[in-house]
Amino acid sequence: MKAHHALVADFIPFSWVDGPGNRFVLFLQGCNFNCLACHNPQTIALQSQRAELLSVEEVLSKIRKSTPYITGVTVSGGEATLQSEFIYTLFRAIKDDPELCHLTTFIDSNGSAKQDTWERLAPVTDGAMIDLKVLDETKHLALTGSSNGEVVKSIRILTDLSLLYEVRLLLLPRQNDSELELAATAEFLLAIDPNIRIKVNRFMTHGVRAQARKWTEVSEEEVLGYKGILRSNGVKELA
Ligand code: SF4
């Protein structure tokens, strides 16, 4: 398993929510964070009997079946970039294939990859979505078990590479959703790019582990409230 094979947790032949347009989404197994609010905790372990070792050719054959309906391919996780050489080989193969080269190639990531990984992937990647769990480092450690240092760096690196499609915020009631925190997050992200696109994701208890199952879910009205705060702090691009 390196450049030609990946441990795959799952795939969706058609998705509207994993990047622009309609997309084939591949979920790779294994993550280096351990988020309390993870909606797919079964994808965290680096090895899983439920995951399948697939070759680039096997994944391409699945993608080909979706091509009449999709505009692109997204690799997600787990943390996709832990298997970055596989992503490079898959995206390179898509770009080199006359029947697939019209598809855009995106990565959905927790932002923990280092600069050399993003630079390696840049020539074959059209965009990336980065999750910023919370700007405050202490809270980030508590919510994910990891520092957000590389996440913040990834947002800057991808902006410089013109590859940042959007930053995703998963807002958790009374944990990372105060007006003050949202204003600070907006200020921080707008300083990197005044036109940065932010997506607010709703926290739902579906799929999460026991501790987070007790947390309050976020309503559609609260999402509108969060977006209002971000907008009033200067964010123009909101999803
Ligand atoms: S980064 Fe994503 S996949 Fe990894 S633990 Fe957090 S929510 Fe789950």
Residues whose N, C-alpha, C, O or C-beta is under 5 A from the ligand:
A	BS01	SF4	C31 F33 N34 C35 C38 H39 G77 G78 E79 N110
